[in-house]
């Protein structure tokens, strides 16, 4: 999976209709980045990648790149 494919999945799951998302996008800059979408991200990572984030780990995620790093290069190129 490429980074762009992940961004597409991310935006679809969190219902973010922005076409300008990049790996450098700061999540706090998104109007949609609220507690519901944080939970949606945690669900996405669990269902698709079998990654369970703690609230502390979630707090350390600031950009889409941070999510990709957490998933690891085995899944995303």
C-alpha positions in Angstrom: 0.0 0.0 0.0 1.3 3.4 -0.8 1.1 6.5 1.4 -1.5 8.0 -1.0 -3.6 4.9 -0.8 -3.6 5.1 3.0 -4.5 8.8 2.8 -7.5 7.8 0.7 -8.6 5.2 3.2 -8.0 7.6 6.1 -10.1 10.4 4.5 -12.9 8.0 3.5 -13.1 6.4 7.0 -13.0 9.7 8.8 -15.3 11.3 6.2 -12.8 14.1 5.4 -13.5 15.4 1.9 -10.3 17.2 1.5 -8.2 16.5 -1.6 -5.2 18.4 -0.3 -4.3 15.8 2.4 -0.6 14.9 2.5 1.6 12.9 4.8 2.6 16.3 6.4 -1.0 17.3 7.1 -1.3 18.3 10.8 -4.3 16.5 12.2 -5.1 19.4 14.6 -5.5 21.6 11.6 -8.5 19.6 10.3 -11.9 20.8 11.4 -13.0 17.1 11.4 -10.3 16.0 13.9 -12.4 15.5 17.0 -13.0 12.7 19.5 -15.2 10.8 17.1 -12.6 10.8 14.4 -9.9 9.9 16.8 -12.0 6.9 17.7 -12.6 6.2 14.0 -8.8 6.2 13.5 -8.3 3.8 16.3 -10.9 1.5 14.8 -9.4 1.8 11.3 -6.0 0.8 12.6 -7.4 -2.1 14.6 -9.6 -3.5 11.8 -7.2 -2.9 8.8 -3.8 -3.3 10.4 -4.4 -5.1 13.7 -2.8 -2.2 15.6 -4.3 -1.2 19.0 -3.4 2.3 20.0 -3.5 3.5 23.6 -4.6 7.0 24.3 -1.0 7.9 25.0 0.1 6.6 21.6 -2.8 8.5 20.0 -1.7 11.6 21.7 1.7 11.3 20.1 0.2 11.3 16.6 0.3 14.7 15.1 0.5 14.2 11.3 -0.6 11.6 8.9 3.0 10.6 8.6 3.0 9.8 12.3 0.2 7.3 11.6 2.1 5.8 8.7 5.3 5.4 10.8 3.2 3.7 13.5 1.8 1.2 11.0 5.3 0.5 9.7 7.0 0.1 6.4 5.8 -3.6 6.1 2.4 -2.3 5.1 3.0 1.1 3.6 5.8 2.0 1.2 
